Amino acid sequence: MTYGQAQWPQPGPITAWRTLELNASKPPFAGYWGFIPLVVRIDGFEHRPTWGPSQFTVPADRPVQVSCSMAWLWEFGRADYLLQPGEAPTLDYIAPAQQWVSGSLAPRGQAVIKGRGVQIAMYAVLALVFVAMFGVLALSLAMS
C-alpha cells in the first residue's frame, strides 16, 4: 500500500465483523503531543479519534491494514500493522518521543516508546546550556 492512497477492500462479501480496540497514548514528558490530532487509517479509510481508547468495527474474515500517525503541519510518527483473521483485535499505538521517529503499533502490551534516547540527549544538552549560562553569569558577577 502506498502511503496516502486508499487500499480497496478485498473482493467478496464480508461475512463476519469484529471490534478492534485501539489504545493510543503519548510517551511520558511529551504532553504537547496531546494537542496534535491522531490519524487512524483502517484499510485506507481515515478516522480522527481522540487519544486514549477507541473502538472500530472491522472485518473478521480477512486481514485488516491498520495505520496510525499524527498530523500537524505534516504527518509523522507513522506505524503500520496488519491484523490477521483470528488474531486478538486489541492494539496499542504509542506516539514517538520525537517527531522524526516512527511510532509503535503492536498487539496489547508489545508497543514500545521510540526516540526516547534522542529525547533524553536533547534534555541533557539543554540542561548543560542552562548550567553554562548561569555559570558564566555567576562568574561575570563575581568578577565585577
Solvent accessible surface area in square Angstrom, and as a share of the most:
residue,aa,sasa,rsa
1,M,103,0.46
2,T,85,0.49
3,Y,87,0.33
4,G,60,0.58
5,Q,115,0.51
6,A,49,0.38
7,Q,65,0.29
8,W,188,0.66
9,P,61,0.38
10,Q,84,0.37
11,P,135,0.85
12,G,54,0.52
13,P,119,0.75
14,I,57,0.29
15,T,112,0.65
16,A,43,0.33
17,W,146,0.51
18,R,33,0.12
19,T,61,0.36
20,L,0,0.00
21,E,64,0.29
22,L,2,0.01
23,N,53,0.27
24,A,3,0.02
25,S,42,0.27
26,K,74,0.31
27,P,4,0.02
28,P,71,0.45
29,F,163,0.68
30,A,1,0.01
31,G,55,0.53
32,Y,106,0.40
33,W,10,0.04
34,G,33,0.32
35,F,180,0.75
36,I,15,0.07
37,P,63,0.40
38,L,2,0.01
39,V,1,0.00
40,V,0,0.00
41,R,30,0.11
42,I,15,0.07
43,D,10,0.05
44,G,14,0.13
45,F,103,0.43
46,E,83,0.37
47,H,68,0.31
48,R,134,0.49
49,P,26,0.16
50,T,109,0.64
51,W,49,0.17
52,G,17,0.16
53,P,119,0.75
54,S,19,0.12
55,Q,124,0.55
56,F,26,0.11
57,T,96,0.56
58,V,1,0.01
59,P,9,0.06
60,A,25,0.19
61,D,63,0.33
62,R,27,0.10
63,P,39,0.24
64,V,0,0.00
65,Q,31,0.14
66,V,0,0.00
67,S,2,0.01
68,C,1,0.00
69,S,1,0.01
70,M,0,0.00
71,A,15,0.12
72,W,155,0.54
73,L,135,0.67
74,W,127,0.44
75,E,56,0.25
76,F,12,0.05
77,G,4,0.04
78,R,65,0.24
79,A,11,0.08
80,D,68,0.35
81,Y,46,0.18
82,L,85,0.42
83,L,0,0.00
84,Q,77,0.34
85,P,58,0.37
86,G,82,0.78
87,E,48,0.22
88,A,67,0.52
89,P,36,0.22
90,T,33,0.19
91,L,1,0.00
92,D,18,0.09
93,Y,0,0.00
94,I,31,0.16
95,A,0,0.00
96,P,0,0.00
97,A,0,0.00
98,Q,16,0.07
99,Q,57,0.26
100,W,160,0.56
101,V,35,0.20
102,S,52,0.34
103,G,2,0.02
104,S,10,0.07
105,L,14,0.07
106,A,16,0.13
107,P,33,0.21
108,R,115,0.42
109,G,70,0.67
110,Q,120,0.53
111,A,16,0.12
112,V,86,0.50
113,I,56,0.28
114,K,76,0.32
115,G,17,0.16
116,R,67,0.25
117,G,53,0.51
118,V,61,0.35
119,Q,2,0.01
120,I,103,0.52
121,A,54,0.42
122,M,96,0.43
123,Y,106,0.40
124,A,50,0.39
125,V,91,0.52
126,L,93,0.46
127,A,54,0.42
128,L,122,0.61
129,V,69,0.40
130,F,94,0.39
131,V,102,0.59
132,A,59,0.46
133,M,106,0.48
134,F,127,0.53
135,G,39,0.38
136,V,102,0.59
137,L,95,0.47
138,A,59,0.46
139,L,110,0.55
140,S,58,0.38
141,L,121,0.60
142,A,85,0.66
143,M,156,0.70
144,S,122,0.79
